[in-house]
Amino acid sequence: MPKKKKVGNAGKPAWAMTEKMQEEEKEAEIDELLEFAYELDYEKYMEDSEVRMALAVIKERVGSLTQNDDWKEKMVDEYNNREAARPAEADRASNVSYKTGASNAS
């Protein structure tokens, strides 16, 4: 499938676009994704052994993650614990740089 040249807002950062421009870009991305899905030859890729192996690994991993009934809660807890640790790490880093700056001043 040949790539179509993007027209218009391509390359502009989101903050430099109006809401209408952002909506048009979003619609264009959706159209491209739908076109890709429509033209996708699923059978061709499923005949590829590497694709089949990768898909099997993904299915196995998802199966192992969802094996327990409380897998969603565990995933959320792990995410929240990581996020809670980040500000503490930033505080430690700022304290270290402050102490380092203070010791250099004396």
C-alpha positions as CSV (number, residue, x, y, z in Angstrom):
1,M,0.0,0.0,0.0
2,P,1.7,3.2,-1.1
3,K,1.9,5.9,1.6
4,K,-0.2,9.0,0.9
5,K,1.4,12.4,1.5
6,K,-0.1,14.1,4.5
7,V,-1.6,17.4,3.7
8,G,-2.3,20.4,5.9
9,N,-1.4,20.2,9.6
10,A,1.1,17.4,9.5
11,G,4.2,18.2,11.5
12,K,2.6,21.0,13.6
13,P,2.6,20.5,17.3
14,A,-0.8,20.1,19.0
15,W,-0.5,23.5,20.8
16,A,0.0,25.2,17.4
17,M,-3.3,23.9,16.0
18,T,-6.8,25.0,16.5
19,E,-9.5,22.6,17.8
20,K,-10.8,22.3,14.3
21,M,-7.3,21.4,12.9
22,Q,-6.8,18.8,15.7
23,E,-10.2,17.3,14.9
24,E,-9.4,17.1,11.2
25,E,-6.0,15.5,11.9
26,K,-7.7,13.0,14.3
27,E,-10.3,12.1,11.6
28,A,-7.5,11.7,9.0
29,E,-5.7,9.3,11.3
30,I,-8.9,7.3,11.9
31,D,-9.4,7.1,8.1
32,E,-5.8,5.9,7.6
33,L,-6.3,3.2,10.3
34,L,-9.6,2.0,8.8
35,E,-8.0,1.9,5.3
36,F,-5.1,-0.1,6.7
37,A,-7.4,-2.6,8.4
38,Y,-9.6,-2.9,5.3
39,E,-6.6,-3.6,3.1
40,L,-4.9,-5.9,5.6
41,D,-4.5,-9.5,4.3
42,Y,-4.9,-11.4,7.6
43,E,-4.4,-14.8,6.0
44,K,-1.0,-13.7,4.5
45,Y,0.3,-12.7,7.9
46,M,-1.0,-15.7,9.7
47,E,0.9,-17.9,7.3
48,D,4.1,-16.2,8.5
49,S,5.6,-18.4,11.2
50,E,7.2,-15.4,13.0
51,V,3.9,-13.6,13.2
52,R,2.2,-16.7,14.5
53,M,4.9,-17.2,17.1
54,A,4.7,-13.6,18.3
55,L,0.9,-13.8,18.5
56,A,1.2,-17.0,20.6
57,V,3.6,-15.3,23.0
58,I,1.2,-12.4,23.4
59,K,-1.7,-14.7,24.0
60,E,0.3,-16.7,26.6
61,R,1.4,-13.5,28.4
62,V,-2.2,-12.1,28.5
63,G,-3.4,-15.5,29.7
64,S,-0.8,-15.5,32.5
65,L,-1.7,-11.9,33.5
66,T,-5.4,-12.6,33.6
67,Q,-5.2,-16.0,35.3
68,N,-6.1,-14.6,38.7
69,D,-9.5,-13.1,39.4
70,D,-8.0,-9.9,40.8
71,W,-5.5,-9.2,38.0
72,K,-7.0,-5.8,37.3
73,E,-6.6,-4.7,40.9
74,K,-3.0,-6.0,41.0
75,M,-2.2,-4.1,37.9
76,V,-3.7,-0.9,39.2
77,D,-1.9,-1.3,42.5
78,E,1.5,-1.8,40.8
79,Y,0.9,1.2,38.7
80,N,-0.1,3.4,41.7
81,N,2.9,2.2,43.7
82,R,5.2,3.2,40.9
83,E,3.6,6.6,40.5
84,A,3.7,7.1,44.3
85,A,7.5,6.4,44.3
86,R,8.2,8.9,41.6
87,P,7.6,12.1,43.6
88,A,9.7,10.7,46.4
89,E,12.6,10.1,44.0
90,A,12.3,13.6,42.6
91,D,12.4,15.0,46.2
92,R,15.5,13.0,46.9
93,A,17.1,14.2,43.7
94,S,16.3,17.8,44.5
95,N,17.6,17.5,48.0
96,V,20.8,16.0,46.7
97,S,21.3,18.8,44.3
98,Y,20.5,21.4,46.9
99,K,22.9,19.9,49.4
100,T,25.6,19.7,46.7
101,G,25.0,23.4,45.8
102,A,25.2,24.4,49.5
103,S,28.4,22.5,50.1
104,N,30.0,24.1,47.0
105,A,29.1,27.6,48.2
106,S,31.0,27.3,51.5
